[in-house]
Amino acid sequence: MEIVIDTSALISVIVGEPERDRIIELTKGNTLIGPGAIPWEIGNAFSAMFKQKRLTITEAEKGISIFEAIPIRYVAPDFGNVLVLSKQENIYAYDTYFLDCAIRHKAPLLTLDRKLMTSAQRLNVGILEV
């Protein structure tokens, strides 16, 4: 089965947050897919964690190694659909990329982002509960 995984779930696995084991259990044996912006979002999340003093450069380097070992198939978004969904749901395009991916690939979304879950529910996108 294909699963759309978002940055919040990936960060949880990479930095060892409490949801880590459940996310690994849910994704094991499945194909992870997501928009090609994921690597940039991981970098942005790390930079935010630096500002919050939640992550050191050594931890980030280890995190990048973990991230690069996670097999993810990147898919191009349908930008027209992304913009319609962004306007409709009043959310950033970066979040809408994941919704577009899930809708077009008929795949459930794995996220820890409550606002994204709410939009997914309104759009009848399946959600994997963590």
BELMOSUL-V73360 format. One record per backbone hydrogen bond with DSSP energy under -1.0 kcal/mol. NH is the residue of the N-H (numbers start at 0). CO is the residue of the C=O. If there is no record, write none. Layout:
NH:CO, NH:CO
//
This chain:
2:30, 3:107, 4:32, 5:109, 9:5, 10:6, 11:7, 12:8, 13:9, 14:10, 16:11, 19:16, 22:18, 23:19, 24:20, 25:21, 26:22, 27:23, 29:26, 30:0, 32:2, 33:72, 37:34, 40:36, 41:37, 42:38, 43:39, 44:40, 45:41, 46:42, 47:43, 48:44, 49:45, 50:46, 51:47, 52:49, 53:48, 59:55, 60:56, 61:57, 62:58, 63:59, 64:60, 65:61, 66:62, 67:63, 69:66, 72:31, 74:33, 81:77, 82:78, 83:79, 84:80, 85:81, 86:82, 87:83, 88:84, 89:85, 90:85, 95:91, 96:92, 98:94, 99:95, 100:96, 101:97, 102:98, 103:99, 104:100, 106:101, 108:125, 109:3, 116:112, 117:113, 118:114, 119:115, 120:116, 121:117, 122:118, 123:120, 124:119, 127:108
//
